[in-house]
Amino acid sequence: MSRKIGLPVTLKMRHDAHYVETLASYSGASIGRMIPLDKVRPNPDQPRKTIGDVRELADSIREKGVLEPLLVRYVPREDTYYIISGERRYHASRAAGLREVPCIEKIADDAETLELALIENLQRKDLTAFEEADGLNRLAEHFDYTHDDIAKKIGKARSSVTETLSLRVIPDAIRDVCVEKGIVTKSLLLQVSRQPNEKKMREMVERIAAGGLSRDEARRERQQENAPEPRPKPFLFDFQPSDGAFRLRVQFRKSQVSREELASALRSILRELESGSLASSASAA
């Protein structure tokens, strides 16, 4: 499918830049247009699964108003404005009893609206690691973006994008356990995602939850598990008589040798020595 470009191609986003502010500055769009709240609808493609407690934000809005406009898209067939970004401000404004909110209207089709909503939300710092991973995955699948493309869109390092997307390998059942047990930091979740199978993932989650495994310990343990097995040391027979007249050392290729195998090897040496073949080779050396 053809790609829909959400951010203007000349727009460079800092990691901490706010999308709406940058867009307003770029486009020169008015930020003072007031739209009735009953004409505004939440974004059905919102990456964030839970809006959280908006009481504090609602109190601020009652006192100072909505300081940051919502970014919306008008759908004529429904005579409705759908939120691209600003859903928490929308819910807080409703809780504060407002009848209208300041908005920036963005002309965009369905695909571009989805891209804009995902990018704007992914630039925020209040998404959970799993919500961020799901949002990045939607960008990758829906718009056929590479990890480099996504990194440029949201203003993050490509390695960070790759790490976050790797959390998608954690099954939903394991995700639920992680959330239930409060294992939500990306660093610990990465250690879970790097386990070879679901059973190992669950064991890792239980150990982290029990307080018996820190992030560094989990990383160190995984590195040890993935390290190649050390080569076995060869068996060495070392003999020296009490008078110190000589020293005999016999080294085998394998690491374990029985007494019978050792005796057989010594008898073989003795036979060759008595036959003269060992003496001639020794003298040549």
C-alpha positions, -999 to 999 in steps of 0.1 A, spaced: 0 0 0 11 36 -6 25 54 25 6 83 40 30 109 54 17 123 87 44 147 98 55 173 72 86 161 55 106 192 65 97 188 102 123 175 125 111 163 159 132 165 191 127 137 215 109 160 240 92 182 214 54 183 217 37 175 184 8 199 187 31 229 195 54 220 166 25 215 141 9 248 151 42 266 147 48 249 113 13 254 98 4 287 114 -30 273 123 -51 292 148 -51 276 182 -81 296 194 -110 279 176 -135 267 201 -155 235 193 -185 223 213 -176 192 234 -207 173 221 -192 175 186 -159 159 197 -153 122 200 -124 102 214 -100 85 190 -109 48 185 -73 41 176 -58 55 208 -27 35 217 -31 42 254 -55 16 268 -64 35 300 -68 72 304 -60 72 341 -71 96 368 -80 130 353 -92 147 385 -61 167 389 -61 178 353 -98 186 356 -91 208 386 -64 227 367 -88 232 337 -114 246 360 -89 271 373 -69 280 342 -88 265 313 -74 242 286 -40 256 279 -31 232 252 -55 227 223 -67 193 211 -58 182 176 -89 170 158 -101 158 124 -136 167 111 -157 138 95 -184 155 75 -206 124 71 -209 122 109 -207 160 115 -182 151 143 -146 160 152 -125 130 161 -96 135 184 -61 128 170 -44 139 202 -56 153 235 -80 126 248 -70 131 285 -77 169 281 -111 159 265 -121 137 294 -108 162 320 -127 190 302 -159 170 304 -153 163 341 -146 201 346 -180 209 331 -168 227 300 -191 230 270 -164 237 244 -126 232 240 -99 249 219 -88 228 190 -66 227 159 -84 211 130 -62 188 108 -74 178 73 -65 141 70 -79 108 57 -83 77 78 -48 64 73 -31 97 80 -53 102 111 -42 68 124 -5 77 117 -7 111 134 -25 97 164 0 69 169 30 92 164 18 119 187 9 94 215 42 75 211 61 107 217 45 110 251 61 95 282 30 81 300 24 51 278 32 17 293 60 -4 277 34 -27 263 12 1 249 42 16 232 52 -18 217 17 -23 203 16 13 189 50 8 172 38 -25 158 7 -8 143 29 18 126 52 -9 112 24 -32 99 -1 -6 87 24 17 69 51 -8 61 76 12 81 111 -1 89 126 4 124 146 33 110 114 49 96 97 47 129 127 60 148 127 91 126 90 96 129 89 96 167 123 111 174 139 81 191 169 59 185 164 29 162 178 6 189 152 18 213 124 11 187 138 -24 181 140 -32 218 105 -20 224 91 -40 195 108 -71 209 83 -70 239 56 -81 214 70 -117 217 57 -119 253 23 -138 252 -8 -120 265 -10 -144 295 25 -135 306 18 -98 300 -12 -100 324 10 -116 350 37 -88 345 11 -61 350 -5 -79 380 29 -82 397 40 -46 389 68 -56 365 63 -27 340 98 -12 335 111 -17 300 145 -30 312 130 -59 332 104 -67 305 133 -70 280 148 -97 301 115 -115 301 111 -112 263 146 -126 257 138 -160 273 137 -189 249 101 -200 256 69 -192 275 79 -215 304 112 -197 309 94 -163 306 70 -173 334 98 -185 356 117 -152 350 86 -132 359 81 -152 391 117 -147 402 116 -110 395 83 -106 413 97 -124 443 126 -99 445 152 -126 438 163 -112 404 174 -77 395 177 -64 360 215 -68 360 213 -103 375 187 -113 349 209 -100 321 240 -118 335 221 -151 339 208 -149 303 243 -142 290 256 -172 309 229 -194 296 237 -184 260 274 -187 264 290 -217 246 298 -248 267 335 -247 277 356 -274 260 364 -303 283 400 -305 295 419 -335 283 428 -362 308 464 -361 320 483 -389 337 514 -376 354 538 -401 371 571 -395 389 589 -421 410 600 -413 446 637 -409 435 628 -384 408 648 -402 382 622 -395 355 587 -381 349 561 -398 327 531 -378 313 504 -393 292 477 -370 278 444 -383 263 421 -365 239 390 -372 261 384 -358 296 374 -391 314 397 -422 313 392 -454 334 420 -472 351 417 -500 326 421 -476 297 451 -460 313 467 -494 320 460 -505 284 477 -473 271 508 -478 293 511 -514 281 509 -502 245 537 -478 252 558 -506 268 552 -529 238 564 -502 213 593 -494 235 603 -531 237 599 -535 199 623 -507 193 599 -485 173 594 -460 201 632 -458 209 640 -449 173 614 -422 171 625 -409 205 661 -407 193 651 -390 161 634 -363 183 
